Amino acid sequence: EALLHLGLGLFPLTSLMNHSCDPNCSHTFSRESLRGPPSIVMRALRDIEEGEELVYSYVDLYQATPERRAQLSHAYFFACR
């Protein structure tokens, strides 16, 4: 039986961020070592105005639009238009 790699993390500050269908930032995960805890890195996708809310996509942007819509509907109960 093959083992599946499962990654989990608790990131309280980014859990407060809202979704946008047109996000101004994105996130990646990194580790300093294989045994160390993961960290989340937020990166701007464009210039962000002072006071502008930081928003990111809850789903992967590389997916086709129908797939993103289905995932948002199923997991978060809303749809991007």
N, C-alpha and C positions, 0 to 999 in steps of 0.2 A: 504494500500500500504506500503510495507516494505521500510525502509530507507537503502540506501547503504552507507557504509563508503568509503570515497574517501580521499586519502592522497596526498598532493602535496607539493613540496619543490623546492627551487631554490638553487642549489649547484654549483656556478660558477667554482670553482677550479676542481671539479671532472668532470664537463661537458667537460673539456679539455682533459680528459684521453681517450686513444684509447682502442678499443676492441681487445681481443685476444681469439682465440679458445683454447689456452693453457695459461690462465691467471696466473699472479704471485701474485695477490691480489684479494680480494673480498670486498664487501661492505654490511653493515647492517645499519639500521636506528634505532635511539634511541631517547627517550624523557626523560627529567628529571621529567616532570609532564604531566598529560593529557592535560593541557591547554597550556603548553609551546611549543615553536617551536621545530621541529625535528632537529636532527643533524645526519650527516652521519659519519660512522666509517669505515675506510679502514683498512683491516688486511692482512698481508702477508700470502700467502699460502705455501711459501717455502722461503729459504734463497734468498735474492736479492742482487746482486752484486752492488757495488758502481758505480753510473753512469747508471745503467740499467733502462730502461723506466718502469714505473709502468703501468700495463695494467690489465684490468678486463673484464669479460664477460658481454656484454650488455643483455644477456638473462640468465635465471636461469639454472644453470648447472645440476640440478636434473632432468630436462626434457630429454626425449629420443632424440637421435641425429636427427631423422627426424623432430621432433617438433621444436628443436632449429634452424635447418636449415630453416624451413618454416618461423619462426618468424623473423630471421635475413633477409631473402629475402624480406619479406613483409614490415618490418619496416625500414630496413637500406639498402636494395638493394645490398647485397653482401652475399656470402656463405663461410662458413668455409670448409676447405678441410681436 
